[in-house]
Amino acid sequence: EVQLVESGGGLVQPGGSLRLSCSAYGFTSRSYWMHWVRQTPGKGLVWVSRINGDGSSTSYADSVKGRFTISRDNAKNTLYLQMNSLRAEDTAIYYCARGPGASFDPWGQGTLVTVSS
Amino acid sequence: QSALTQPASVSGSPGQSITISCTGTSSDVGGYNYVSWYQQHPGKVPKLMIYDVSNRPSGVSNRFSGSKSGNTASLTISGLQAEDEADYYCSSYTSSSSLVFGGGTKLTVL
């Protein structure tokens, strides 16, 4: 069964850092783009970042560019999101998603990141 | 990276058809056949319903269909059922090699 499992969320102070992980099961992740998408509870979906299969190409939303870094370890079938200089507006559920092409399928269950003092 | 424009809400009665629009620009929706649609029930993870404008993943009901004209994509749900009540989001690939979502549409089945 294809499955994505996120971890690493939690409470962090403004200006702090956090690294999210997404473990992939049931498929060879190097064959796919992978994405991070976030959602503030009660609000809409916002695309955050994507990385291609071998990690040589990345892209970011303007709101996180220069603060977040996406990476992957294909040997471990794991995707990462390093988040630095966190702000209150980064508070959200963070989902990882597999990208067959330019779509997202499947999605992980999400991990909650709360930025607050 | 402006969000795609969707109506905040739509509604319909069981058995009817509804259409949700998703308007972008020539740099996203109009420039690529990479529009997708997602269904999200409250407290649940989003589910892919349509990809590449009009393709349905395996297991998605054929009551769901997608299309595109110019800078506007559309999701049509025919034979509306109570279980279709959910939030729906469109997304598109963009000219800056990024992706962008619409603001979401709440579908109410009357």
HADDOCK unambig.tbl for C-alpha pairs under 7 A between the chains (distance, minus, plus):
assign (segid A and resid 44 and name CA) (segid B and resid 103 and name CA) 5.75 0.50 0.50
assign (segid A and resid 44 and name CA) (segid B and resid 104 and name CA) 6.07 0.50 0.50
assign (segid A and resid 45 and name CA) (segid B and resid 101 and name CA) 6.54 0.50 0.50
assign (segid A and resid 46 and name CA) (segid B and resid 101 and name CA) 6.20 0.50 0.50
assign (segid A and resid 47 and name CA) (segid B and resid 99 and name CA) 6.39 0.50 0.50
assign (segid A and resid 47 and name CA) (segid B and resid 100 and name CA) 6.01 0.50 0.50
assign (segid A and resid 47 and name CA) (segid B and resid 101 and name CA) 6.75 0.50 0.50
assign (segid A and resid 59 and name CA) (segid B and resid 97 and name CA) 6.71 0.50 0.50
assign (segid A and resid 59 and name CA) (segid B and resid 98 and name CA) 5.91 0.50 0.50
assign (segid A and resid 60 and name CA) (segid B and resid 98 and name CA) 6.79 0.50 0.50
assign (segid A and resid 102 and name CA) (segid B and resid 34 and name CA) 6.00 0.50 0.50
assign (segid A and resid 102 and name CA) (segid B and resid 93 and name CA) 6.07 0.50 0.50
assign (segid A and resid 103 and name CA) (segid B and resid 36 and name CA) 5.96 0.50 0.50
assign (segid A and resid 103 and name CA) (segid B and resid 51 and name CA) 6.21 0.50 0.50
assign (segid A and resid 104 and name CA) (segid B and resid 48 and name CA) 6.76 0.50 0.50
assign (segid A and resid 105 and name CA) (segid B and resid 48 and name CA) 6.11 0.50 0.50
assign (segid A and resid 107 and name CA) (segid B and resid 45 and name CA) 6.82 0.50 0.50
assign (segid A and resid 109 and name CA) (segid B and resid 45 and name CA) 6.25 0.50 0.50
